[in-house]
Amino acid sequence: MSEMLLEFLIILAKIFAIVLPLLLAVAFTTLLDRKVWAMMQLRKGPNVVGPFGLLQPFADGVKLAFKETIIPAGANKGVFLLAPVITFTLALIAWAVIPFGDGIVLADINVGILYLFAISSLGVYGIIMGGWASNSKYPFLGGLRSAAQMVSYEVSIGFVIVTVLLCVGSLNLNDIVKAQEHIWFAIPLLPMFVVFFISALAETNRPPFDLPEAESELVAGFQIEYSSLAFALFMLGEYGNMILMSAMTAILFLGGWQPISLFGLLDWIPGPLWFFAKTFVVLFTFCWVKATVPRYRYDQLMRLGWKVFLPFSLFWLVLTAGVLVTFGWLPVKG
């Protein structure tokens, strides 16, 4: 009994060791987003609360916590309150299989990539529930837009992931990272890397694909009726998913915790630091795109997903499989 309790406490400690830094990272990602946007527009951004504005995320959190939670009279209260909780929870539990270093992972399962794909696919439910339960036409339209958008780009992401799995021969995220010891998959699979990154922008409703939150057409999209902590949970879920997609990009295409090979000069840097650095670079690019690329129209968004990315990713998947079979490069496990 004591051994089971000890094992439970160890798992609980690991969960807190992941969740608490992740919540801090999400908070400061909101600041990073605003700072990068300000830099691109030649202004300062948040710089009043705390040194260099570093306490601004906490001030925003306190402000939202003390606001009144307003539930529309005609809303389905249970679903209305459950929607942001689902969005936030899914953004957290996906990190259970993310390897921060060689063997440094909460759950080292053999189908880790399928777990991630499944969890990220469920994220659309929170948005649909929030838009429907508000009993208002603008949130409902925002939820429908988000559902169509996320489903469309998940198809392309699926083909990209299958292409990577063909080159690795395993669904384990640790194996995917170790397979990039000599060369990152971003080099031989560069077109798929680009497709994955752009699809990740659409999957997380980030500009230029932030149609569910398009201020000019839908006022504020699916979360227009939300306030206080419920609104904060939606925002935490969105930024948490953005960090998650950045981490997935680093694992699938940038070698994860593998060091950059400069004749062994940088091998002394710990693997987790490499992983965090690569994730940060991708995250910075997410913020950079927001300040530089104008928003797509909805018809352009759907055409890009179904008429460009879907056939192209399918073509590259078949091409990759053909090359691997022709030259005998298919990985053999066991």
HUKAFEN-V179513 format. One line per field, one symbol per residue. phi: phi as a letter, one per 20 degrees, with the letter a starting at -180 (. if undefined). A space follows every 50 residues. Layout:
phi=???
This chain:
phi=.ffffffffffffffffefffffffffffffggfffffgfdlcemfbden flmfefgffffffffeffeddgfefefffgefgfffgffffeffffdfee afnebfceefdgffffffffffgffffffffffflbffffffffgfffff ffefffffffffffffednbeefffffffdfdbfffefdggfffffffff fffelegedeffdfffdcmbnfdfeeblffffffffffffffffffffff ffcdnlefffeclmfdffffggfffffffffffffgffggecdfffffff gffffeedffffffffffffffffffemeffddn
